Amino acid sequence: MAEREPKVLTFDVVGTIIDFEAGLLAYLRGACGAAAEKVTDAAILDAYRLSRGSKEAWRFPDDLERVYGEIAPQFGLPADAAIAKGFAQSARDWPPFADSIEALQRLGRRYKLVAMTNAARWALDLMSARLGHPFHDTVTADEALCEKPDPQYFAFTRGRLSRDGFTQADILHVAQSQYHDIGVARRLGYTVCWIERRMGMKGAGGTIAAERTEPHYHFATLRELADHAEAGRLVMRT
């Protein structure tokens, strides 16, 4: 087998680059005051995960308005339409992980960076700005007309990349979600890198749980991925 560096890194964004769990929790604790103080982070994230994983789930993060309506009664949070709408709009303020901006800058010097997110275009544009616009191209559910783990999402992105002469063999897919990304990408034949943001933490947090798929690369942070790349150890086997 020949070994060579990837030419393109495709990224999940929410949960891999943007810390949506911290953002959601900060919003609820700020908007719901004393009522939210009685509820643990783990309980909120568990309820959020179950609601987002339901058959009623739809376009993200607008769907968080519905999610708030489902989880609020469980914890005695205010039945307030403005708070529910703000829960979805809180995506405007979700923070990057501490290593994200610097790691993307480093990786962007070596590879074409492409965002692949289930978030709506309005949300990704704001997240990209917060990150310093590191991506060479971006794909959202608005363009793909589907959401990961639908294989059609990967096919749509691969088609866009083909315009610039890239093939699947040039792509390393980077993500934290086993459910939305790692499992399906590996089955489709991609080389994959799992950024396990909850490494060492209990529970699944806000990410839908799935049977573990063994990745080609496995790190806790994007910084470790950048270090690995700069050391010349990030290779594709073809």
Beta strands, then each sheet from edge to edge (+ up, - down):
strand 1: 3-4
strand 2: 8-11
strand 3: 112-116
strand 4: 137-139
strand 5: 171-175
strand 6: 191-195
strand 7: 217-219
strand 8: 236-237
sheet 1: 1+ 8-
sheet 2: 4+ 3+ 2+ 5+ 6+ 7+
end
